[in-house]
């Protein structure tokens, strides 16, 4: 294998290219395992710079959904939502494609349209690392070692504390934020 010279980058993958990959993965796969493997396969066709960019675009999208209202939706849909569970929930939302992402970001209660019968957990852990997996398979290196965090502002914002406007012991507070989801998942 020829030695690759990989520059550190803080540049996200073009948003149109990013969503094209995600939306296409939904058209040609039947489940999360297939979608994850398809994305890894497609991302491996990108340059190392673009693979890093896919990871960074995912990070930015995750950060944009780091809100109390979205966490409420995740808590309702998954019956509980830990810190890690909230990240995997947001990965699941992104994996549903551009339209779902933007509609859910505008109103988390929109996710009632993504409810699937017999689905117990709305999470997609692998989605968060598909670029990392592809990068390592192609380069033999760790993707995170090639992110220029000084050029990627989102990382500094990721840990902005959330001020919760709902509480799991106060059903009415959750119903106020996501009434359709609450009615769909109430126990």
C-alpha positions, 0 to 999 in steps of 0.5 A: 500500500503506498504511503498516504500523506494526510493533512490535518483538516477542520473542513466539513464535507460539502453539505450537499455531498453529505446528504446525498450519501446519507439519503442514497443509503436509505434508498438501497438498504433495508436496515441499520446494519446494511445502511452502516456497511453501505456508508462505510463502503461509500465513504471509503471511495472518498479522499482521506480529507473528505472522510474527515469532512464526513466525520466533521459534518456529522459532529456539526449536525449532532451539535445542532440537535443538542437541545433540551427539546430533542433530548425530551423526544429521545427520552419519550421514544426510548423510554429513557435517554442517557448521555450516550443514548442521546448521542446515538438517538441524534445519530439515528435522526441524521441517518434518516436523511436530510428532510427528517433531520431538518424537520425534526430539528425545527420541531422534535415532535415531527419524529412521530412520523418516523415511528416504526411498529415493534421498534424498541430503540431509536438509536444508531451508534454505528452511524456516528463512526462510519467515517472513522471506520472507513478512514481506518480501513483505508489509511490504517490510521485513526481519523480523530488524529487528523482533525484540526480542532482549531479550524473546527469551531463546533468542538468547542461548543459541544459541551454547552450545558443544556438547561432542561425545560422538562423532567422525566418525573413530570409527564406534563412537562414532556407532553408540552414539548412533544405532545404527539410523541408523548401520546404515541408512547405513553404508558 
